[in-house]
Amino acid sequence: MGATPDSTLADPQQIIADLQHQLTLRSAERDDAQRKLKERTAERDEALEQQTATAEVLQVINSSPGELAPVFDAMLEKAMRLCEAAFGALLLFDGKVFRAIAARDASGAAAVLGDPVEPDPGSALERLVLGDEVVHISDVVDTEAYRSGVSSRLKLVEMIGARTALWIALRKSDVLLGDFALYRKEVRPFTDKQIALLQNFAAQAVIAMENARLLTETREALEQQTATAEVLQVINSSPGDLAPVFDAMLEKATSLCGAAFGLLFTWDGECFHPVAWRGISRELLAVYREPSRPQPGTLSWRIARGENIVSSADLLETKSYRNGIPRVRALVEFGGARSHIGIALRKDDAVLGHLSIYRQEVRPFTDKEIALLQNFAAQAVIAMENARLLGELRQRTEEVAQLNRGLEARVAEQVEELGRVGRLRRFLAPQLAELIVSQGDEKILESHRREIVVVFCDLRGYTAFTETAEPEDALNFLREYHGTLGPLVSQFEGTLDHFAGDGIMVFFNDPVPCPDPAERAVKMAIAMREAAGKLIDVWRRRLGSELGFGAGIAQGYATLGQIGFSDHSGYTATGTVCNLAARLCAEAKNGQILVSSRIAEAVEAVARLEDLGNLELRGLRRPVAAFNVVQSTSAADPRPNLTVVARGPGPD
């Protein structure tokens, strides 16, 4: 086989050229990739540095709650370094002017710009006030404001050599709080990323300012609440003693309001009397120690005329000082007073005094401080009113104590009296018992002899009833029987001698004499007969028992007095008259009320009687004339009151 050209192979030179071209392309791609890598790395490092700076600022905010100086200094340092600025400042806006509170240059912290800065027309600060969030000037010199001579713009160039400047507004809820400013000494505008970073720092500054404000308000509120609680504690621990209350109040008022000294006065309608003071010099105290009448135009004069709050930013500017009123002059000359305020102590419309505090610099009191002083004034009024009421209470207490001592003696007497009444009511009608005790003479209960009327009553067939009835039924019947007849004894003012089963003994005309004992006895017996009859009918229907009621009444002399022992005593009568009444009762049949002749004579005008003649009564040697009370009558009844139905054997 012979040698022929290789048609599949290209020209070697062409191959080399193609390879060199591909190598060039690959080198360019590599260089571009390296450039992009450097850019990404720079961006990453820049972002990381910014994030680190932001985190460090946040850490400063967290570690310095309520302290703005270290926060603003750290913020300026980070912002200037990351944004490559030669000078930076942070200013606060009070609604009228801007005041620098932090500043830095390339060497570190710099002196704060001295005077407040007003937002000049055409200035960057004016644009922030009007609503701009960012003001970025590439070249300060190349601006109309600089060429037209705006003061703030000229100072930037002349004092710090600024050329490029950036201002970021500090706002909270559309309210301008201040601005964050960075300056370069060369014309080199800030990038968008740098502007965004500074906006982030501005937002952090607003957060730090708001935190500081809230923390300050919280601390002040806590201090005020603590002071108020401490004053109230002094009031509670010193009832009626105003000196420690006023001292504590002035101490809290002057310290919380940043005052150099203070005084508290009371008002008697003509003069103000100093009752407490704090922080005043010996020379000033010599002037204010004595009571004084308020001079026209002074703080005291205005409060006495009805004002609640009197204040001035500078005593030197008041008419009372310029007019040379000595006490006002003394406040300035001996106390160095400048700003001052007085709060009236008032209850309803009455002036009780005033609380006044003074500063030695011109610094008017804020609304919060005024509210705090008003709270202290209200506490002072409460303490004064408590002291007044306590004084009255002590006086009344002593008066009441005297009354109580008299009442205790009277109560002891009444307790003893009630005890005596209770003992007497065992056998006397309530009204008689109270009468005896009220007269204070119980000697009438001692053993004595007197003519009385005696009533005995009991039930017919009661013994047979108890033999057949259950004990409970018998006891229940006695309860109802005694409960029905017992009140009648009190109603007719009789003296109850005793209950003995179904038997009841009552006498009249002792221990308190009465004009008609026989009539009372008969009327009581008639009432008992009627009441017992109704009760017997009820029990007859209930148990089928056959019961009846009878009574005997006699009149004569008996011996009466107390019997028993200390824990249980009674009052009784003994004598023939008691035996006679008991025998008449025993003789009486169901429904009969047997009376002796003396009783019959005494009640003939009020009762219809049946003459039973002379009766032989067991235990008595001689027959006794007896009469049965048929019924009660009245004077209008035409029939004779004494009707002789039958007469028994024997004399009258």
VOGU-3710 file (C-alpha; in Angstrom, 3 decimals, decimal comma):
1> mgatpdstla> 0,000/0,000/0,000  1,434/3,392/-1,034  1,467/6,606/1,176  -1,568/9,001/0,640  -2,605/12,320/2,412  -4,736/11,847/5,601  -7,966/13,618/4,659  -9,397/13,291/8,179  -6,692/15,422/9,782  -6,908/19,203/9,746
11> dpqqiiadlq> -4,159/21,622/9,208  -1,890/21,475/12,282  -1,633/25,215/12,396  -5,360/25,559/12,404  -5,651/23,083/15,243  -3,137/25,002/17,312  -4,968/28,262/16,642  -8,284/26,766/17,709  -6,753/25,421/20,894  -5,221/28,790/21,736
21> hqltlrsaer> -8,596/30,492/21,167  -10,353/28,013/23,460  -7,633/28,575/26,086  -8,181/32,322/25,856  -11,922/31,857/26,322  -11,368/29,582/29,291  -8,981/32,142/30,868  -11,521/34,938/30,411  -14,244/32,815/31,976  -11,929/31,971/34,853
31> ddaqrklker> -11,055/35,634/35,385  -14,745/36,580/35,295  -15,572/33,840/37,783  -12,796/34,998/40,093  -14,024/38,596/39,795  -17,570/37,561/40,616  -16,285/35,460/43,504  -14,437/38,459/44,873  -17,558/40,599/44,500  -19,714/37,999/46,221
41> taerdealeq> -17,114/37,602/48,929  -16,957/41,374/49,407  -20,742/41,587/49,511  -20,848/38,719/51,985  -18,171/40,285/54,137  -19,910/43,651/53,950  -23,287/42,110/54,859  -21,663/40,099/57,634  -19,933/43,205/58,931  -23,203/45,142/58,831
51> qtataevlqv> -25,057/42,324/60,589  -22,303/42,117/63,189  -22,459/45,880/63,713  -26,254/45,754/64,043  -26,036/42,894/66,541  -23,386/44,751/68,547  -25,562/47,864/68,687  -28,531/45,779/69,824  -26,320/44,220/72,483  -25,374/47,702/73,709
61> insspgelap> -29,082/48,639/73,800  -29,867/45,544/75,858  -26,943/46,044/78,227  -27,663/49,756/78,783  -31,427/50,012/79,435  -32,420/53,627/79,774  -28,887/54,920/78,973  -28,725/56,530/75,525  -25,124/57,818/75,526  -23,348/54,422/75,111
71> vfdamlekam> -25,984/53,336/72,567  -25,586/56,436/70,412  -21,782/56,354/70,658  -21,657/52,708/69,555  -24,124/53,427/66,787  -22,103/56,363/65,444  -18,869/54,385/65,579  -20,340/51,478/63,580  -22,105/53,711/61,090  -19,039/55,868/60,389
81> rlceaafgal> -16,765/52,861/59,953  -19,136/50,912/57,708  -20,150/53,967/55,674  -16,596/55,406/55,532  -17,652/58,770/56,951  -15,333/61,364/58,494  -17,847/62,789/60,965  -21,192/61,799/62,442  -23,774/63,240/64,789  -27,096/62,366/66,353
91> llfdgkvfra> -29,548/65,156/67,156  -32,879/65,259/69,001  -35,786/67,494/67,970  -38,090/69,066/70,581  -40,570/70,492/68,092  -38,648/73,752/67,650  -34,905/73,156/67,572  -32,421/70,310/67,115  -29,926/69,568/69,892  -26,881/67,349/69,311
101> iaardasgaa> -26,553/64,642/71,961  -23,737/62,565/70,400  -20,963/63,235/67,874  -17,831/61,481/66,527  -15,012/62,221/64,120  -12,279/60,030/62,710  -10,362/60,111/65,973  -13,329/58,972/68,084  -15,898/60,708/70,273  -16,014/64,448/69,611
111> avlgdpvepd> -17,402/67,398/71,493  -21,127/67,851/71,017  -22,074/70,818/68,905  -22,852/73,648/71,288  -25,929/75,670/70,444  -29,338/74,331/69,431  -29,881/74,321/65,680  -33,022/75,772/64,172  -34,221/74,220/60,907  -33,221/77,038/58,509
121> pgsalerlvl> -35,327/77,555/55,381  -33,866/75,444/52,613  -31,755/73,377/55,000  -31,698/69,595/55,235  -33,189/69,822/58,720  -36,157/71,767/57,365  -36,747/69,037/54,808  -36,805/66,453/57,616  -39,310/68,572/59,567  -41,474/68,822/56,442
131> gdevvhisdv> -41,597/65,030/56,120  -38,566/63,758/54,195  -37,127/60,525/55,534  -33,717/60,763/53,803  -31,757/63,833/52,652  -28,667/62,898/50,628  -26,431/65,665/49,183  -23,560/64,600/46,953  -21,737/67,921/47,271  -22,731/70,416/49,930
141> vdteayrsgv> -20,810/73,173/48,173  -22,676/72,605/44,947  -26,106/73,469/46,403  -28,310/76,525/46,234  -28,513/76,587/50,049  -24,725/76,925/50,297  -24,515/79,484/47,515  -27,329/81,544/49,067  -25,586/81,496/52,464  -27,880/79,274/54,584
151> ssrlklvemi> -26,199/79,372/58,003  -26,345/75,673/58,802  -24,985/74,768/55,347  -22,068/77,175/55,661  -21,146/75,775/59,094  -20,963/72,239/57,699  -18,311/73,280/55,223  -16,422/75,787/57,363  -16,358/73,894/60,674  -15,980/70,235/59,653
161> gartalwial> -15,130/70,485/55,938  -18,138/68,466/54,861  -18,719/67,859/51,148  -21,006/64,801/50,908  -23,720/64,617/53,622  -26,485/62,201/54,569  -29,366/62,849/57,015  -31,784/60,123/58,160  -34,942/61,079/60,087  -35,663/59,491/63,484
171> rksdvllgdf> -39,438/59,067/63,584  -42,003/57,303/65,713  -45,589/57,213/64,437  -44,953/60,175/62,089  -43,505/62,238/64,942  -39,993/63,560/64,258  -37,707/62,760/67,189  -34,394/63,826/65,649  -31,938/62,840/62,923  -28,870/60,698/62,241
181> alyrkevrpf> -26,228/62,499/60,114  -22,970/61,353/58,435  -20,500/63,539/56,534  -17,581/62,893/54,152  -14,840/65,431/53,442  -14,655/64,413/49,806  -17,307/64,326/47,180  -18,315/60,683/47,274  -22,033/59,891/47,523  -23,221/57,158/49,885
191> tdkqiallqn> -24,393/53,949/48,277  -27,923/52,594/48,572  -26,664/49,863/50,884  -25,019/52,426/53,134  -28,187/54,504/53,205  -30,200/51,381/54,076  -27,686/50,548/56,832  -27,989/54,039/58,295  -31,790/53,766/58,164  -31,491/50,539/60,127
201> faaqaviame> -29,333/52,298/62,724  -31,890/55,119/62,849  -34,661/52,595/63,575  -32,521/51,132/66,354  -31,950/54,615/67,750  -35,718/55,184/67,863  -36,171/51,861/69,669  -33,475/52,805/72,186  -35,055/56,245/72,731  -38,519/54,732/73,231
211> narlltetre> -37,137/52,110/75,606  -35,374/54,821/77,574  -38,546/56,909/77,688  -40,683/54,001/78,865  -38,066/52,939/81,390  -37,758/56,487/82,703  -41,534/56,833/82,967  -41,789/53,451/84,673  -39,002/54,318/87,106  -40,563/57,701/87,839
221> aleqqtatae> -44,009/56,154/88,281  -42,564/53,504/90,594  -40,695/56,126/92,592  -43,856/58,208/92,874  -45,971/55,217/93,871  -43,360/54,176/96,417  -43,225/57,696/97,815  -47,017/57,882/97,983  -47,183/54,503/99,737  -44,484/55,560/102,202
231> vlqvinsspg> -46,341/58,776/103,013  -49,565/56,823/103,506  -47,682/54,436/105,785  -46,496/57,387/107,857  -50,091/58,666/108,011  -51,297/55,253/109,204  -48,500/54,874/111,739  -48,900/58,403/113,131  -52,642/58,861/113,680  -53,305/62,392/114,818
241> dlapvfdaml> -49,589/63,367/114,643  -49,062/65,604/111,612  -45,365/66,500/112,066  -43,878/63,190/110,743  -46,440/63,154/107,926  -45,528/66,649/106,720  -41,779/65,953/107,054  -42,043/62,757/104,970  -44,205/64,539/102,418  -41,741/67,414/101,920
251> ekatslcgaa> -38,800/65,005/101,697  -40,515/63,007/98,930  -41,799/66,083/97,090  -38,434/67,853/96,952  -36,435/64,742/95,988  -38,807/63,495/93,272  -39,310/66,941/91,751  -35,642/67,942/91,905  -36,313/70,884/94,228  -33,760/72,432/96,579
261> fgllftwdge> -36,148/73,166/99,449  -39,807/73,299/100,409  -42,262/74,492/103,043  -45,748/73,518/104,167  -48,164/76,010/105,719  -51,550/75,820/107,409  -54,172/78,579/107,142  -56,334/79,887/109,980  -58,347/82,345/107,881  -55,979/85,260/108,496
271> cfhpvawrgi> -52,400/83,971/108,549  -50,337/81,166/107,089  -48,438/79,194/109,740  -45,278/77,258/108,758  -45,622/73,729/110,150  -42,911/71,875/108,191  -39,861/72,762/106,112  -36,992/70,974/104,407  -33,664/72,075/102,941  -33,973/75,783/103,783
281> srellavyre> -31,096/77,859/105,151  -30,993/79,196/108,688  -31,374/82,762/107,411  -34,448/81,880/105,370  -35,971/79,934/108,261  -35,600/83,012/110,472  -37,782/84,909/107,998  -40,404/82,202/107,522  -40,650/80,788/111,031  -43,365/83,223/112,161
291> psrpqpgtls> -46,983/83,269/110,879  -47,646/85,881/108,215  -50,538/87,584/106,481  -50,382/87,065/102,702  -49,157/90,095/100,752  -50,942/91,052/97,491  -49,538/89,324/94,442  -47,585/86,670/96,357  -48,045/82,928/96,064  -49,757/82,753/99,464
301> wriargeniv> -52,076/85,639/98,610  -53,206/83,999/95,366  -53,864/80,655/97,095  -55,816/82,376/99,883  -57,957/84,021/97,168  -58,898/80,655/95,648  -56,204/79,508/93,192  -55,201/75,849/93,426  -51,850/76,000/91,608  -49,491/78,983/91,578
311> ssadlletks> -46,137/78,735/89,816  -43,534/80,851/88,068  -40,582/79,873/85,914  -38,345/82,504/87,534  -38,981/84,392/90,768  -36,695/87,173/89,525  -39,270/87,940/86,840  -42,265/88,193/89,177  -43,861/91,471/90,225  -43,713/90,498/93,901
321> yrngiprvra> -39,917/90,242/93,648  -39,521/93,416/91,624  -41,802/95,227/94,091  -39,430/94,272/96,875  -41,759/92,192/99,086  -39,371/91,105/101,863  -40,406/87,432/102,116  -40,107/86,984/98,345  -36,728/88,738/98,318  -35,591/86,419/101,101
331> lvefggarsh> -36,438/83,364/98,992  -33,983/84,545/96,335  -31,289/86,069/98,533  -31,187/83,423/101,288  -32,499/80,390/99,398  -31,351/81,020/95,824  -34,882/80,263/94,633  -35,705/80,672/90,947  -38,461/78,327/89,690  -41,177/77,657/92,254
341> igialrkdda> -44,673/76,209/92,619  -47,341/76,222/95,328  -50,217/73,734/95,623  -53,264/74,624/97,725  -54,376/72,319/100,515  -58,120/72,469/100,172  -61,093/70,542/101,531  -64,175/71,241/99,468  -63,976/75,042/99,114  -62,083/75,701/102,332
351> vlghlsiyrq> -58,362/76,536/102,201  -56,378/74,578/104,795  -52,884/75,669/103,711  -50,391/75,170/100,886  -47,352/73,082/99,897  -44,563/75,028/98,132  -41,233/73,843/96,704  -38,393/75,783/95,035  -35,614/75,122/92,542  -32,365/77,056/92,474
361> evrpftdkei> -32,309/77,078/88,665  -34,783/78,215/86,046  -36,524/74,966/85,229  -40,335/74,995/85,276  -42,138/72,056/86,844  -43,638/69,509/84,442  -47,261/68,386/84,343  -46,288/65,043/85,898  -44,484/66,791/88,745  -47,469/69,056/89,318
371> allqnfaaqa> -49,782/66,023/89,413  -47,452/64,382/91,958  -47,503/67,493/94,149  -51,300/67,614/93,927  -51,366/64,003/95,119  -49,154/64,905/98,084  -51,397/67,888/98,824  -54,438/65,605/98,816  -52,656/63,267/101,232  -51,837/66,215/103,478
381> viamenarll> -55,522/67,185/103,534  -56,460/63,580/104,391  -53,912/63,555/107,226  -55,198/66,896/108,561  -58,799/65,735/108,367  -57,892/62,446/110,054  -56,156/64,352/112,846  -59,210/66,569/113,308  -61,583/63,625/113,337  -59,297/61,693/115,670
391> gelrqrteev> -59,266/64,619/118,091  -63,047/64,777/117,999  -63,203/61,001/118,321  -60,979/61,028/121,391  -63,159/63,688/122,965  -66,296/61,765/122,112  -64,665/58,550/123,304  -64,017/60,070/126,690  -67,585/61,328/126,819  -68,857/57,904/125,799
401> aqlnrglear> -66,581/56,275/128,383  -68,163/58,400/131,061  -71,602/57,501/129,768  -70,609/53,843/129,634  -69,492/53,891/133,223  -72,881/55,284/134,183  -74,620/52,796/131,901  -72,647/49,892/133,319  -73,804/50,794/136,794  -77,350/51,189/135,510
411> vaeqveelgr> -77,162/47,901/133,585  -75,916/46,118/136,683  -78,879/47,517/138,558  -81,237/46,497/135,769  -79,757/42,991/135,591  -80,323/42,604/139,288  -83,787/44,067/138,842  -84,545/41,660/135,997  -83,354/38,804/138,184  -85,724/39,873/140,906
421> vgrlrrflap> -88,552/40,274/138,391  -87,816/36,818/137,037  -87,983/35,303/140,495  -91,205/37,150/141,342  -92,882/36,224/138,053  -92,812/32,590/139,108  -95,753/33,272/141,389  -96,960/36,824/140,609  -98,619/38,409/137,628  -95,948/40,153/135,500
431> qlaelivsqg> -97,308/43,602/136,255  -97,270/42,899/139,986  -93,726/41,568/139,861  -92,527/44,650/137,969  -94,389/46,921/140,379  -92,684/45,375/143,402  -89,245/45,596/141,804  -89,778/49,160/140,594  -90,621/50,199/144,129  -87,386/48,549/145,232
441> dekileshrr> -88,983/46,957/148,266  -89,162/43,171/148,524  -89,776/43,232/152,267  -93,448/42,731/151,482  -92,501/39,168/150,537  -91,260/38,477/154,038  -93,474/36,434/156,395  -96,594/38,385/157,373  -100,329/38,005/158,101  -103,046/39,367/155,818
451> eivvvfcdlr> -106,648/38,769/154,762  -106,709/37,118/151,354  -109,053/35,339/148,961  -107,945/31,808/148,047  -109,000/29,883/144,926  -108,522/26,141/144,563  -109,477/24,356/141,352  -108,916/20,916/139,903  -110,408/18,350/137,551  -113,140/15,833/138,263
461> gytaftetae> -112,269/12,323/137,110  -108,588/13,098/136,497  -107,333/10,130/138,532  -109,458/7,708/136,513  -108,278/9,418/133,313  -104,602/8,906/134,200  -105,241/5,219/134,974  -106,507/4,513/131,461  -104,672/7,083/129,321  -101,112/6,754/128,106
471> pedalnflre> -98,635/8,769/130,237  -97,749/10,870/127,192  -101,416/11,757/126,649  -101,847/12,642/130,313  -98,764/14,877/130,210  -99,882/16,548/126,994  -103,284/17,227/128,497  -101,703/18,830/131,588  -99,557/21,047/129,364  -102,627/22,295/127,506
481> yhgtlgplvs> -104,606/22,595/130,770  -101,946/24,661/132,507  -101,266/26,621/129,338  -104,939/27,525/129,111  -105,600/28,400/132,751  -102,214/29,881/133,711  -102,557/33,118/131,665  -105,899/33,773/133,381  -104,075/34,090/136,714  -101,945/36,915/135,269
491> qfegtldhfa> -104,956/38,458/133,525  -106,844/38,881/136,837  -103,615/39,793/138,704  -103,682/36,850/141,059  -100,734/35,320/142,872  -99,985/31,752/141,798  -99,158/29,587/144,790  -98,492/26,364/142,907  -99,456/23,789/140,279  -99,890/20,304/141,694
501> gdgimvffnd> -100,931/17,916/138,931  -104,424/19,050/137,960  -104,722/21,214/141,092  -104,078/24,961/141,026  -103,954/27,328/144,022  -104,239/31,089/143,497  -104,767/33,872/146,022  -105,604/37,577/145,789  -104,866/40,718/147,832  -101,237/39,766/148,475
511> pvpcpdpaer> -98,443/40,644/148,173  -99,983/43,712/146,498  -103,357/44,633/148,031  -106,274/45,128/145,650  -109,696/46,748/146,297  -111,852/43,835/145,010  -110,087/40,524/145,658  -113,290/38,447/145,920  -114,691/39,784/142,638  -111,389/39,146/140,846
521> avkmaiamre> -111,264/35,608/142,238  -114,809/34,764/141,143  -114,378/36,250/137,686  -111,121/34,309/137,258  -112,823/31,077/138,366  -115,697/31,649/135,906  -113,182/32,243/133,098  -111,302/29,098/134,095  -114,512/27,067/134,113  -115,372/28,198/130,606
531> aagklidvwr> -111,821/27,630/129,271  -111,505/24,241/130,967  -114,901/23,181/129,611  -113,816/23,831/126,029  -110,541/21,970/126,558  -112,365/19,014/128,184  -114,734/18,810/125,190  -111,752/18,591/122,847  -110,123/15,798/124,830  -113,424/13,975/125,211
541> rrlgselgfg> -113,700/13,810/121,425  -110,029/12,870/121,123  -109,762/10,112/123,754  -113,324/9,660/125,052  -112,273/10,742/128,534  -114,880/11,903/131,093  -113,459/14,897/132,910  -114,969/17,829/134,747  -113,890/21,059/136,421  -114,571/22,357/139,923
551> agiaqgyatl> -113,369/25,196/142,131  -113,589/26,458/145,683  -113,136/30,048/146,906  -112,823/31,307/150,497  -111,787/34,532/152,223  -109,924/34,971/155,510  -106,620/35,638/157,209  -103,492/33,675/156,333  -99,790/33,772/156,967  -97,782/34,433/153,766
561> gqigfsdhsg> -94,092/34,498/152,812  -91,279/33,009/150,768  -90,281/29,397/151,109  -87,594/27,263/149,466  -83,815/27,780/149,094  -81,410/30,028/147,148  -81,677/28,199/143,811  -85,393/27,600/143,968  -87,932/29,527/145,989  -91,644/30,200/146,014
571> ytatgtvcnl> -94,269/32,327/147,697  -97,110/30,641/149,581  -99,975/31,110/152,019  -100,964/28,930/154,946  -103,995/29,014/157,217  -107,607/27,865/157,665  -108,763/29,903/154,676  -106,550/27,771/152,422  -108,013/24,563/153,894  -111,562/25,885/153,468
581> aarlcaeakn> -110,993/26,760/149,796  -109,449/23,339/149,205  -112,413/21,550/150,906  -114,961/23,568/148,903  -113,097/22,620/145,732  -113,149/18,957/146,736  -116,919/19,195/147,389  -117,698/20,888/144,085  -119,245/18,826/141,333  -118,452/19,199/137,648
591> gqilvssria> -118,992/22,824/136,620  -119,511/24,098/140,176  -117,619/26,971/141,787  -118,329/26,778/145,525  -117,754/29,938/147,573  -117,988/30,761/151,270  -120,567/33,159/152,688  -118,096/36,040/152,873  -117,339/35,631/149,160  -121,051/35,452/148,370
601> eaveavarle> -121,657/38,762/150,131  -118,775/40,391/148,289  -119,838/39,299/144,774  -123,627/39,441/144,972  -123,654/42,436/142,650  -121,696/40,680/139,872  -122,652/36,997/140,104  -125,771/34,828/140,259  -125,379/32,381/143,123  -127,068/29,155/144,177
611> dlgnlelrgl> -127,421/28,726/147,956  -126,353/25,204/148,858  -126,975/25,633/152,599  -124,557/24,353/155,198  -122,150/21,650/154,059  -120,256/19,156/156,159  -116,718/19,390/154,813  -114,071/16,818/155,587  -111,479/18,069/158,019  -113,649/20,892/159,348
621> rrpvaafnvv> -115,507/20,487/162,682  -118,447/22,768/161,909  -120,734/22,927/158,840  -119,977/25,704/156,373  -122,470/27,790/154,407  -121,708/27,331/150,719  -122,900/28,907/147,478  -122,455/27,860/143,882  -121,595/30,525/141,320  -124,072/29,884/138,566
631> qstsaadprp> -122,896/32,624/136,234  -121,695/36,192/136,057  -124,239/38,948/135,590  -124,256/42,684/134,981  -125,855/45,641/136,744  -128,401/45,957/133,939  -129,752/42,479/134,604  -133,246/42,995/136,211  -133,083/39,674/138,047  -131,660/39,658/141,582
641> nltvvargpg> -128,024/38,770/141,740  -128,503/36,365/144,693  -131,034/33,665/143,993  -131,691/31,077/146,700  -132,382/27,883/144,827  -132,205/25,556/147,807  -131,068/25,742/151,374  -129,341/22,986/153,233  -129,529/22,222/156,963  -127,717/24,344/159,570
651> pd> -127,235/28,017/160,261  -126,149/30,604/157,643
//
